[in-house]
């Protein structure tokens, strides 16, 4: 029995979700299963290739829904979990008729997909989550931006935060699939200490300091919203808390960056803002209008590399909208 797990790539919660699902599946579904991992990224155009669903079981965790008849498991917690209303209806139909009620799960109220899978597997299948308590805790911290301060988030003293940087910046498509099975049985500190992880860490820490300097030079704060454009310095990722480290009083952030496969508009809410939830703008709803999505407090829109001007225009419009509505 081969279980193929599709997960949100370049994402700590995505890797943790795939790891937790692996252990759950092995302990509660099939002890003899073998596992294969396939990272998915948000990009312009089709997100799935039907020919990739080659497992006897195919699971998607922490990523958008697919109506493929080959998909047998799905867990997601993003508000923008469905690409189309047809996808949403396909999911709901399976819930109504009972055909997928014990295999496909969605709850946007969870901080992390890892904790969502853990609670669901525990309550519905009797899965013992205690050995993975630390993994679940840090998935919530990282995906929910629950750091005690911007300083803690940017200076990254904890192993989970350094591991997050390695995962988010991974260029080797096999790096995260090597990390995932280790997370099922090792502490975060021990995973971080693996030689193949350590060799990635030193240059990334250096790049982190360069990103901090570059964004510090480019970022501007106006009417509660930070904006910056670093598309002339392509990066595979940067610490998303840098803007709030630089401007603690900001409410929102709109960053424009370019990687090897997309131009990205990243939109976020300062996790340490004193504003109440009801005073904040739903960022996923804004990003959905441009073909993106995410959570209420953080979202993104991806554009093809040849549509950099469209990305810049979208970033400008989103920033203007946030400024106009900021309390």
HURA-V814414 format. One record per residue. N is the residue number from 1. RES is the residue in three letters. SS is DSSP state (alpha for helix, beta for strand, coil for the rest). PSI is psi in whole degrees, -180 to 180 (NA if undefined). Layout:
BEGIN
n/res/ss/psi
N/RES/SS/PSI
N/RES/SS/PSI
END
This chain:
BEGIN
n/res/ss/psi
1/UNK/coil/119
2/UNK/beta/123
3/UNK/beta/121
4/UNK/beta/123
5/UNK/beta/120
6/UNK/beta/131
7/UNK/beta/160
8/UNK/beta/110
9/UNK/coil/160
10/UNK/coil/39
11/UNK/coil/126
12/UNK/alpha/-46
13/UNK/alpha/-36
14/UNK/alpha/-45
15/UNK/alpha/-43
16/UNK/alpha/-38
17/UNK/alpha/-44
18/UNK/alpha/-38
19/UNK/alpha/-48
20/UNK/alpha/-40
21/UNK/alpha/-39
22/UNK/alpha/-50
23/UNK/alpha/-41
24/UNK/alpha/-47
25/UNK/alpha/-43
26/UNK/alpha/-39
27/UNK/alpha/-29
28/UNK/alpha/-19
29/UNK/coil/-56
30/UNK/coil/111
31/UNK/coil/-21
32/UNK/coil/4
33/UNK/coil/147
34/UNK/beta/156
35/UNK/beta/142
36/UNK/beta/143
37/UNK/beta/139
38/UNK/beta/114
39/UNK/beta/141
40/UNK/beta/140
41/UNK/coil/150
42/UNK/coil/122
43/UNK/coil/165
44/UNK/coil/143
45/UNK/coil/-163
46/UNK/coil/136
47/UNK/coil/-19
48/UNK/coil/148
49/UNK/coil/116
50/UNK/alpha/-33
51/UNK/alpha/-13
52/UNK/alpha/-18
53/UNK/coil/75
54/UNK/coil/1
55/UNK/coil/161
56/UNK/coil/-33
57/UNK/beta/135
58/UNK/beta/123
59/UNK/beta/139
60/UNK/beta/128
61/UNK/beta/137
62/UNK/coil/35
63/UNK/coil/167
64/UNK/coil/160
65/UNK/coil/147
66/UNK/coil/139
67/UNK/coil/14
68/UNK/coil/134
69/UNK/coil/-13
70/UNK/coil/-14
71/UNK/coil/123
72/UNK/coil/-20
73/UNK/beta/145
74/UNK/beta/131
75/UNK/beta/128
76/UNK/beta/156
77/UNK/coil/7
78/UNK/coil/141
79/UNK/coil/-38
80/UNK/coil/56
81/UNK/coil/-17
82/UNK/coil/126
83/UNK/coil/-37
84/UNK/coil/164
85/UNK/alpha/-30
86/UNK/alpha/-39
87/UNK/alpha/-43
88/UNK/alpha/-45
89/UNK/alpha/-35
90/UNK/alpha/-44
91/UNK/alpha/-48
92/UNK/alpha/-35
93/UNK/alpha/-40
94/UNK/alpha/-30
95/UNK/alpha/-39
96/UNK/alpha/-43
97/UNK/coil/-3
98/UNK/coil/-2
99/UNK/coil/-28
100/UNK/coil/13
101/UNK/coil/-25
102/UNK/coil/15
103/UNK/coil/-24
104/UNK/beta/127
105/UNK/beta/141
106/UNK/beta/129
107/UNK/coil/104
108/UNK/coil/1
109/UNK/coil/-9
110/UNK/coil/143
111/UNK/coil/-46
112/UNK/coil/154
113/UNK/alpha/-31
114/UNK/alpha/-47
115/UNK/alpha/-33
116/UNK/alpha/-48
117/UNK/alpha/-43
118/UNK/alpha/-50
119/UNK/alpha/-41
120/UNK/alpha/-46
121/UNK/alpha/-36
122/UNK/alpha/-47
123/UNK/alpha/-33
124/UNK/alpha/-23
125/UNK/alpha/-1
126/UNK/coil/23
127/UNK/coil/135
128/UNK/coil/108
129/UNK/coil/-8
130/UNK/alpha/-42
131/UNK/alpha/-17
132/UNK/alpha/20
133/UNK/alpha/-45
134/UNK/alpha/-40
135/UNK/alpha/-46
136/UNK/alpha/-42
137/UNK/alpha/-48
138/UNK/alpha/-28
139/UNK/alpha/-39
140/UNK/alpha/-42
141/UNK/alpha/-49
142/UNK/alpha/-50
143/UNK/alpha/-28
144/UNK/coil/4
145/UNK/coil/48
146/UNK/coil/24
147/UNK/coil/151
148/UNK/coil/-24
149/UNK/coil/164
150/UNK/alpha/-34
151/UNK/alpha/-46
152/UNK/alpha/-39
153/UNK/alpha/-35
154/UNK/alpha/-34
155/UNK/alpha/-16
156/UNK/coil/61
157/UNK/coil/-30
158/UNK/coil/145
159/UNK/alpha/-40
160/UNK/alpha/-36
161/UNK/alpha/-38
162/UNK/alpha/-39
163/UNK/alpha/-37
164/UNK/alpha/-44
165/UNK/alpha/-42
166/UNK/alpha/-45
167/UNK/alpha/-44
168/UNK/alpha/-28
169/UNK/alpha/4
170/UNK/coil/123
171/UNK/coil/-32
172/UNK/coil/117
173/UNK/coil/-12
174/UNK/coil/-4
175/UNK/alpha/-52
176/UNK/alpha/-41
177/UNK/alpha/-24
178/UNK/alpha/-33
179/UNK/alpha/-41
180/UNK/alpha/-52
181/UNK/alpha/-26
182/UNK/alpha/-35
183/UNK/alpha/-19
184/UNK/coil/-18
185/UNK/coil/-4
186/UNK/coil/157
187/UNK/coil/160
188/UNK/alpha/-38
189/UNK/alpha/-42
190/UNK/alpha/-37
191/UNK/alpha/-45
192/UNK/alpha/-32
193/UNK/coil/-5
194/UNK/coil/137
195/UNK/alpha/-40
196/UNK/alpha/-22
197/UNK/alpha/-44
198/UNK/alpha/-35
199/UNK/alpha/-19
200/UNK/alpha/-26
201/UNK/alpha/-47
202/UNK/alpha/-51
203/UNK/alpha/-30
204/UNK/alpha/-38
205/UNK/alpha/-37
206/UNK/alpha/-44
207/UNK/alpha/-34
208/UNK/alpha/-43
209/UNK/alpha/-36
210/UNK/alpha/-41
211/UNK/alpha/-40
212/UNK/alpha/-43
213/UNK/alpha/-45
214/UNK/alpha/-48
215/UNK/alpha/-34
216/UNK/alpha/-34
217/UNK/alpha/-30
218/UNK/alpha/-31
219/UNK/coil/142
220/UNK/beta/144
221/UNK/beta/125
222/UNK/beta/125
223/UNK/coil/44
224/UNK/coil/-1
225/UNK/beta/127
226/UNK/beta/138
227/UNK/beta/147
228/UNK/beta/155
229/UNK/beta/115
230/UNK/coil/29
231/UNK/coil/-19
232/UNK/coil/-1
233/UNK/coil/79
234/UNK/coil/135
235/UNK/coil/152
236/UNK/coil/-9
237/UNK/coil/162
238/UNK/coil/161
239/UNK/coil/115
240/UNK/coil/-5
241/UNK/coil/-5
242/UNK/alpha/-45
243/UNK/alpha/-39
244/UNK/alpha/-24
245/UNK/alpha/-39
246/UNK/alpha/-35
247/UNK/coil/80
248/UNK/coil/-25
249/UNK/coil/-6
250/UNK/coil/156
251/UNK/coil/-42
252/UNK/beta/167
253/UNK/beta/132
254/UNK/beta/108
255/UNK/beta/136
256/UNK/beta/121
257/UNK/beta/167
258/UNK/beta/137
259/UNK/coil/-165
260/UNK/coil/-16
261/UNK/coil/-2
262/UNK/coil/165
263/UNK/beta/129
264/UNK/beta/134
265/UNK/beta/109
266/UNK/beta/128
267/UNK/beta/128
268/UNK/beta/162
269/UNK/beta/137
270/UNK/coil/116
271/UNK/coil/-19
272/UNK/coil/17
273/UNK/coil/142
274/UNK/coil/-6
275/UNK/coil/147
276/UNK/coil/159
277/UNK/alpha/-42
278/UNK/alpha/-13
279/UNK/alpha/-8
280/UNK/coil/154
281/UNK/coil/141
282/UNK/coil/105
283/UNK/alpha/-31
284/UNK/alpha/-41
285/UNK/alpha/-38
286/UNK/alpha/-48
287/UNK/alpha/-33
288/UNK/alpha/-31
289/UNK/coil/-21
290/UNK/coil/10
291/UNK/coil/6
292/UNK/coil/-150
293/UNK/beta/-157
294/UNK/beta/-137
295/UNK/coil/173
296/UNK/coil/-32
297/UNK/coil/-11
298/UNK/beta/137
299/UNK/beta/180
300/UNK/beta/159
301/UNK/beta/131
302/UNK/beta/137
303/UNK/beta/149
304/UNK/coil/158
305/UNK/alpha/-29
306/UNK/alpha/7
307/UNK/alpha/39
308/UNK/alpha/-36
309/UNK/alpha/-38
310/UNK/alpha/-39
311/UNK/alpha/-44
312/UNK/alpha/-39
313/UNK/alpha/-41
314/UNK/alpha/-44
315/UNK/alpha/-41
316/UNK/alpha/-43
317/UNK/alpha/-42
318/UNK/alpha/-44
319/UNK/alpha/-41
320/UNK/alpha/-40
321/UNK/alpha/-43
322/UNK/alpha/-42
323/UNK/alpha/-38
324/UNK/alpha/-23
325/UNK/alpha/-1
326/UNK/coil/134
327/UNK/coil/NA
END
